[in-house]
Amino acid sequence: MPITAAPSRSELIDHLVRTRIAGDVATPRENNLDHYRRLANGDRHYWLGLELGDRWSDEQDVLAVMAERCGVVDDPGHRQGQDTIDPELTVAALDRAAVELRKAAEAGHRVLFATGHPGALIDLHSKVANALRLAGCEIVRVPLGLIADQGVVVQLADIAMHERGATLWHTHSPEPMTAILDALQREGEPLPDLVFADHGWAGCAAQRGVTTVGFADCNDPALFLGEAEGTLAVTVPLDDHVINPRYYEPMTAYLLEAAGLTPA
C-alpha cells in the first residue's frame, strides 16, 4: 500500500489487524488487568494527569469501559493470555479525531503536539502538524528551558517530547505537559485550542480544559475513562508501539484524508 495513498476503511482495518496495531495485540491480558486494578486502587501513575477521584474505584467498571471503548475482552473471568483492540473502534475514533482536526483547520486554531512514544508515534504527530500548518493553523512553540521529571522538554519536528541524558524518553508522566502549559501562561500566551497527544501529555491537557485528542493502548485505561466522562474529546485505541513505526503510515493517511487535510 503506497504510503501517500489513504486506504479505504476496510483496507485500513485489514492493515491494523495484520500489523497488530489492533486486533490480537501484543499487550497481554495480565498486564491490562494489572493496570486497571492499579488505576482503581488510586495509583496516580495510571491516571495519566487526569483527576479521577473515587469514581473508578471498581476495576470491573474500568474493564467495562475498556471493553466498550477499546475492545478488550469483556469477560472478567478472562485473566491471562491474549487480549484485543477492536479495529472498528480504532477507525471510528480516527473519524472522530478527524472532525476535531477539521474544526481546528477551519478556525485556524493554535495546536500543540506532544508524544510520550517518540520511538513510535513521532512521525504520525509530525505529519498531522505539517498538514494543519498548511491549512492555516499555528503550531504552538514550546518555551525553552522547561524542566520536568529530571529531564527537559524539547520540541523536534513540531512535537514536544521529554529528553534525559540526550535521549528521548518514553514517558507516561503529565509533568512535561504541566510545565508547558504553566510556561505559556507565565509568558502571557493563551493555552492551545487543541492538543494532539498521548499518555500523560494528553491527560494533563484535557484536565486543564483544553480540547484534546489522545492515543492510548489497551493497558492505559485513564484516557478512555476521560473520554467517557467528557474530559477528552477523543481517545484512539491502538497498540502505541508496534515493531515498525512505518506501520502507522496508512492510519495517518486515512486520518488526514478524513479530516480533509493535504499531506505536506
C-alpha positions as CSV (number, residue, x, y, z in Angstrom):
1,M,0.0,0.0,0.0
2,P,1.7,3.3,-1.0
3,I,2.3,5.5,2.0
4,T,0.9,8.5,0.1
5,A,-2.5,6.8,-0.6
6,A,-5.2,6.9,2.0
7,P,-6.7,3.4,2.5
8,S,-10.4,2.7,2.5
9,R,-12.0,1.9,5.8
10,S,-11.9,-1.8,5.1
11,E,-8.3,-1.7,3.9
12,L,-7.3,0.2,7.0
13,I,-9.0,-2.4,9.2
14,D,-7.2,-5.2,7.5
15,H,-3.9,-3.3,7.9
16,L,-4.5,-2.7,11.6
17,V,-5.1,-6.3,12.2
18,R,-2.2,-7.6,10.1
19,T,0.3,-5.3,11.8
20,R,-1.3,-5.8,15.3
21,I,-2.0,-2.2,15.8
22,A,-5.4,-3.5,16.6
23,G,-7.0,-7.0,16.7
24,D,-4.9,-9.5,18.6
25,V,-2.4,-7.1,20.1
26,A,0.9,-7.8,21.9
27,T,-0.1,-6.4,25.3
28,P,-1.1,-9.4,27.4
29,R,-4.3,-9.7,29.3
30,E,-2.4,-9.9,32.6
31,N,-0.8,-6.5,32.1
32,N,-4.1,-4.9,31.1
33,L,-5.9,-6.2,34.2
34,D,-3.0,-5.2,36.5
35,H,-3.1,-1.6,35.2
36,Y,-6.9,-1.5,35.6
37,R,-6.5,-2.6,39.1
38,R,-3.8,-0.1,39.9
39,L,-5.9,2.7,38.5
40,A,-8.9,1.7,40.5
41,N,-6.8,1.5,43.7
42,G,-5.8,5.1,43.2
43,D,-2.3,4.8,41.8
44,R,-1.9,8.2,40.2
45,H,0.8,7.0,37.8
46,Y,-2.0,5.3,35.9
47,W,-4.3,8.3,36.0
48,L,-2.1,10.0,33.3
49,G,-2.7,13.5,34.5
50,L,-6.5,13.2,35.0
51,E,-8.3,13.7,38.2
52,L,-10.5,10.6,38.6
53,G,-11.4,11.0,42.3
54,D,-13.1,7.9,43.6
55,R,-15.3,7.5,40.5
56,W,-13.4,4.5,39.2
57,S,-12.6,2.5,42.3
58,D,-14.1,-0.7,41.0
59,E,-11.8,-2.4,38.5
60,Q,-14.8,-4.1,36.9
61,D,-16.2,-0.7,36.0
62,V,-12.9,0.1,34.4
63,L,-12.9,-3.2,32.4
64,A,-16.4,-2.4,31.2
65,V,-15.4,0.9,29.8
66,M,-12.3,-0.6,28.2
67,A,-14.5,-3.3,26.5
68,E,-16.8,-0.7,25.2
69,R,-14.3,1.9,24.0
70,C,-11.2,-0.1,23.3
71,G,-12.5,-3.5,22.5
72,V,-10.7,-5.7,25.1
73,V,-12.3,-8.9,26.1
74,D,-15.3,-8.1,28.3
75,D,-15.3,-11.4,30.3
76,P,-14.0,-10.6,33.8
77,G,-13.1,-14.3,34.0
78,H,-10.5,-14.0,31.2
79,R,-7.5,-13.4,33.4
80,Q,-4.5,-14.3,31.2
81,G,-3.4,-14.8,27.6
82,Q,-4.5,-12.8,24.5
83,D,-6.3,-9.5,24.7
84,T,-7.7,-7.4,21.9
85,I,-8.3,-4.0,20.5
86,D,-11.3,-3.7,18.2
87,P,-10.1,-2.2,14.9
88,E,-13.6,-0.9,14.2
89,L,-13.3,1.2,17.4
90,T,-9.9,2.4,16.3
91,V,-11.2,3.6,12.9
92,A,-14.3,5.1,14.5
93,A,-12.1,7.1,16.9
94,L,-9.9,8.2,14.0
95,D,-13.1,9.5,12.3
96,R,-14.0,11.5,15.5
97,A,-10.4,12.8,15.7
98,A,-10.7,13.9,12.0
99,V,-13.7,16.0,13.0
100,E,-11.6,17.8,15.6
101,L,-8.7,18.4,13.1
102,R,-11.2,19.7,10.5
103,K,-12.6,22.2,13.0
104,A,-9.1,23.3,14.0
105,A,-8.2,23.8,10.4
106,E,-11.3,25.8,9.6
107,A,-10.8,28.1,12.5
108,G,-7.1,28.5,12.2
109,H,-6.6,27.3,15.7
110,R,-3.4,27.1,17.8
111,V,-2.5,23.4,18.1
112,L,0.1,21.7,20.4
113,F,1.5,18.3,19.6
114,A,3.3,16.0,22.2
115,T,4.2,12.4,22.5
116,G,5.4,10.1,25.2
117,H,6.2,7.5,22.5
118,P,8.9,9.1,20.4
119,G,10.1,5.8,19.1
120,A,6.8,5.0,17.5
121,L,4.4,7.9,17.1
122,I,6.5,11.0,16.3
123,D,6.0,10.6,12.5
124,L,2.2,10.4,13.0
125,H,2.2,13.6,15.0
126,S,4.6,15.4,12.7
127,K,2.7,14.7,9.6
128,V,-0.6,15.9,11.2
129,A,1.2,19.0,12.4
130,N,2.6,19.8,8.9
131,A,-0.9,19.3,7.4
132,L,-2.5,21.6,9.9
133,R,0.1,24.3,9.3
134,L,-0.6,24.1,5.6
135,A,-4.3,24.5,6.4
136,G,-3.5,27.8,8.3
137,C,-3.2,26.6,11.9
138,E,-0.5,27.9,14.2
139,I,1.6,25.1,15.8
140,V,2.4,26.1,19.3
141,R,6.1,26.6,20.0
142,V,7.2,25.2,23.4
143,P,9.0,27.7,25.6
144,L,12.7,27.0,26.1
145,G,14.3,25.7,29.2
146,L,11.5,23.7,30.7
147,I,12.5,21.1,33.3
148,A,10.3,18.1,34.2
149,D,10.9,14.7,35.8
150,Q,14.7,15.2,36.0
151,G,14.8,16.0,32.3
152,V,14.0,18.7,29.8
153,V,11.1,19.3,27.5
154,V,12.2,19.6,23.9
155,Q,10.4,20.2,20.6
156,L,11.5,18.5,17.5
157,A,9.6,18.3,14.2
158,D,6.9,20.4,16.0
159,I,6.4,17.7,18.6
160,A,7.0,18.2,22.3
161,M,8.9,15.3,24.0
162,H,10.8,14.5,27.1
163,E,14.6,14.2,27.0
164,R,17.0,12.9,29.6
165,G,20.7,12.4,29.0
166,A,20.5,13.3,25.3
167,T,17.9,10.6,24.8
168,L,14.2,11.0,24.1
169,W,12.2,9.1,26.7
170,H,9.1,7.1,26.7
171,T,7.0,8.6,29.5
172,H,3.5,8.4,30.9
173,S,4.0,11.4,33.1
174,P,1.8,14.5,33.0
175,E,4.6,16.7,34.3
176,P,6.1,17.7,30.9
177,M,2.7,19.0,29.7
178,T,2.2,20.7,33.0
179,A,5.5,22.6,32.5
180,I,4.5,23.6,29.0
181,L,1.0,24.9,29.9
182,D,2.3,26.7,33.0
183,A,5.1,28.4,31.0
184,L,2.7,29.5,28.3
185,Q,0.5,31.2,30.9
186,R,3.5,32.8,32.6
187,E,4.5,34.3,29.3
188,G,1.1,35.7,28.7
189,E,0.2,33.3,25.9
190,P,-3.2,31.6,25.7
191,L,-3.5,27.8,26.1
192,P,-3.7,25.9,22.9
193,D,-7.1,25.5,21.2
194,L,-6.3,21.8,20.6
195,V,-3.8,19.3,21.9
196,F,-2.9,16.2,19.9
197,A,-1.0,13.9,22.2
198,D,-0.9,10.6,24.2
199,H,-0.2,9.4,27.7
200,G,0.1,12.0,30.5
201,W,0.6,14.7,27.9
202,A,-3.0,14.2,26.7
203,G,-4.5,13.6,30.2
204,C,-2.9,16.8,31.7
205,A,-4.1,19.0,28.8
206,A,-7.6,17.6,28.9
207,Q,-7.7,18.1,32.7
208,R,-6.7,21.7,32.2
209,G,-9.7,22.2,29.9
210,V,-8.0,22.1,26.5
211,T,-9.8,20.2,23.8
212,T,-7.7,17.0,23.4
213,V,-7.3,14.2,21.0
214,G,-5.4,11.3,22.7
215,F,-4.0,8.0,21.7
216,A,-3.9,5.1,24.1
217,D,-3.0,1.4,24.3
218,C,-5.3,-1.2,25.9
219,N,-3.2,-1.1,29.1
220,D,-3.7,2.6,29.6
221,P,-7.3,3.0,30.7
222,A,-7.3,6.5,32.0
223,L,-7.7,8.4,28.7
224,F,-10.7,6.1,27.8
225,L,-12.3,6.9,31.2
226,G,-11.6,10.6,30.4
227,E,-13.4,10.4,27.1
228,A,-16.3,8.5,28.8
229,E,-16.6,11.4,31.3
230,G,-16.3,14.0,28.6
231,T,-12.9,15.3,29.6
232,L,-11.1,14.2,26.5
233,A,-12.7,14.9,23.1
234,V,-11.4,11.7,21.6
235,T,-9.3,8.7,22.6
236,V,-8.0,6.5,19.8
237,P,-7.3,2.9,20.8
238,L,-4.2,1.3,19.3
239,D,-1.0,-0.6,20.2
240,D,1.1,2.5,20.6
241,H,4.5,0.9,19.9
242,V,4.4,-1.8,17.3
243,I,7.6,-3.2,15.8
244,N,7.8,-0.9,12.8
245,P,6.8,2.8,13.1
246,R,6.0,2.8,9.4
247,Y,3.0,0.6,10.1
248,Y,1.2,3.7,11.3
249,E,1.6,5.5,7.9
250,P,-1.7,4.1,6.4
251,M,-3.5,5.1,9.6
252,T,-2.1,8.6,9.3
253,A,-3.0,8.9,5.7
254,Y,-6.6,7.8,6.5
255,L,-6.8,10.4,9.3
256,L,-5.6,13.2,7.1
257,E,-8.0,12.4,4.3
258,A,-10.9,12.0,6.7
259,A,-10.1,15.5,8.1
260,G,-9.9,17.0,4.6
261,L,-6.2,17.9,5.1
262,T,-3.5,17.9,2.5
263,P,-0.3,15.9,3.5
264,A,2.8,18.0,3.4
